[in-house]
Amino acid sequence: MSRRNLLTRLAALPLLAVAGSAAATAPKIALKIMMKSAWGSDDPTKAAFPFLHGHALAEAGHTVQIFLLGEAVS
């Protein structure tokens, strides 16, 4: 009897996967993101991070603002 219950549950898994994929296609909400950075010319790799991440987020449809302070301004 427990084997039959197990097989019934396993047979229902593909149906749950189809229902889950329909929920995954729901419209996505555009976020408003603000990033701050204080990294400057002493470490160009770290200074580039907010710009690289901001670009990727903007391409995904989000609104991005970058707030620079300290060494990052120059």
Secondary structure, 3 states (H helix, E strand, C coil): CHHHHHHHHHHHHHHHHHHHHHHHCCCCCCCEEEEEECCCCCCHHHHHHHHHHHHHHHHCCCEEEEEECHHHHC
